[in-house]
Amino acid sequence: MVCEAIHSVYAQQWPDLEVVVVDDGSVDGSGKEVATRYPEVKLVRLSGLGPGPARNAGVDAASGDVIMFLDSDDLWLSGHVQGLLAVLERGFEVAYGVARTVNLVDDSTFCVPEADEVREGKVLSDLVRWCFLVPSALAITRKAFNACGGFRDYEFGEDWWFLLQLAARFDFGFAGATPITDRRLHDGSICAQADRQTIHSFLNRLHREMLNESWCKPEMAERFSILKEWVRNQKNDWATVQDWYLAMREEGMV
């Protein structure tokens, strides 16, 4: 999957892309395979620190002023780079697009965000309600990344916290309804290991952190209090983050 991901970057019709690959303690030989097949990439090796520190290390190793992320099991579609850069050229520091998710766990397909979740401009309140975008469909300036201090070392949900910090400081621009990323959800995905206890623990941690932020309004803190209580009281468990989302949507929580 990681080699397919890298290939999807080099397939972009854009010159001078700098590719940084972070091997965060892999044990399947993928780091060696990447070094052999793509000697031109910058390969950073870590010891299994998690997705947040891995992304931070990739940004530290990069030299460009515009940063785009790609998880190892995702793919950039044609026009990904052009679409996001066009948004930044409109004056935004943060750009995002649609990620088409192929759920290999149950063979379903869905998009993030869905059409009724798309927002542009000030999106903090919307992101407090739900994390409606994914890092593999995101572009930000280095200025924006530095202003937020990078990703936290959460085992789960580090992207939601990072996006909240971005939204508290910058307007978001949207790249249009055509998917720019293919996201592959499989048994090994972090998003496929989101049982109810994991989600509840993460929401507790995120809620505590929010209360220390100047941007956190009372209604935002209350939203997470309600969400935590709702998750805690659920009798059914979930296999993926999408299952959690669908359960909330069914009950009008999002």
Steps between C-alpha positions, in 0.01 A plus 500: 500500500774750584662457157161551335457816707839635388423414138176701524706806603743467211206456263388858574541745214710740704875571488743507789305303758708418804405162649581411861417148621495428872564137595364494853645172622370269228601134528382374160793625292303788352769756589761304306259455211434874484872580510563254215212599275499874572859606579408863434266530800612625839458201729465577872515207743330505839444234765121476508404837646153513345327697222530846659876500563552326165326782313694758701828332409401502134428872510830565678685315226321684219620830357188629325259771611192294410441171678274217385453175689443145377447201726667183380171325419352794303543623143503844341270517198569692182486874558557473875790746513352746250165505678643573843753756378224686318323542835816631668546742212158645590660620822429213739766354729308170521345307209311173502314277257288187488644162592316205346524215750498137393413302811671164456353385833139491373537585126321834534603828338443848637644851479654723766358759517151412381335768288299647787810532721707724271596830658728786397636791700467486877439133579596463867145447624440244225819312586403492866181327391684244283838451332381521140833475315809281495873587482550324164270760338659801669753768403631768733769763498801456724390818673172329599674180611746689720224713651329184626815333632450185296316180593470362851624151586151356543458135411162587351337823381815710465366633170180636657696695762738640239211609277329672793818696567519597132135604489543717809761704313427480126215486251466177299457488122325216315633346177166386356274196493719278280700257718873572510600208725423130523502385862525128569352383827616149594546280807840653571378861483494703820147605402402132499616454859263754652297307757270687735749510789776640277266770371377591847856526636602723211199727545585535869855603416392739227240657728757563773739658251227720351417651836851650512466670162396863466294416190282249684159657555258361761280344233800318352592350836136406552493329161780268606339435837184388320697295248700322770184413690330375185795274413521368855132403499507312170440126532630403158868516411639620167756345268613825334480877539245496219276273709522753781417783261199318354367424848525869590342608175209264551425663835553856381829548684669629182 
